[in-house]
Amino acid sequence: MAPILPVDCFEEIFRFLQEDKTSLHSCILVNRLWCENTAPFLWRQPFFFIGTTPSEKLIRTYISCL
């Protein structure tokens, strides 16, 4: 079995990628561990990736998921 990196290492890698939405999305699809550690970086600033004015539909969806 391949050695597993500590969670701290994953967090540092994802912190480096925190402004690259495409890479973070790819990381989520790797496996459950990566998904659990990547999702907080995507949800930390949910409107950062869509520009300055989020649509009403997106805001409703976001609020309904809280």
N, C-alpha and C positions, 0 to 999 in steps of 0.2 A: 504494500500500500504506500502511496506517495505521502511524504510528510506534509502536514497541514500548517500553514502560517498562523501565528497568533492573531486574534481579532484586532489587536492594536495595529498590526501591519496593514491589514485590510483597510482600517479606518484612515490611516495615513495615505494610502493609495487613493481612496475615494475622495479624500479631502483635496488631493492634488487635482482630481478630475471634476471637482464640484461645479465648475462653470461650463462643462462640456456635456450637454444634455444627451447627445448621441452616445457617447462612451458610457455614461451612467446607465442609460437604457440597456445597452449591451451587457453591462455588468449584472443587471437585475436578472437577465435571462440565463446566466451561467449555471447557478444552482441555488438552493434555498439559503445557504449561509451567505452567499454574496447578495442575494435579494434582501435579506434581513438587514444587512449592513449598508446597502446602497440606498434603500428607500428613504431613510431619514434625510439624506442629502438632497434628494429630489423634492421632498415635502418641506424642507426648511424654508425655501423661498418659492412657493408654488406659482407665483405670477411673474417671476423673473424671466422665464423663457418665452413668454407670449407678448412681450412689449409693454408699453406704458398704459394701455387701456384694456383691461380684461373685459370680455363680453359678459353680458347679463346671464346668458345661459351657463357659462363656465362658473360664474360666482354662485349661481343656484346649485349647480352640481357639487361644488366644493362645500357649501353650507349643508347640503343634505347628507353628505358623508361624514360630518362631524359627530 
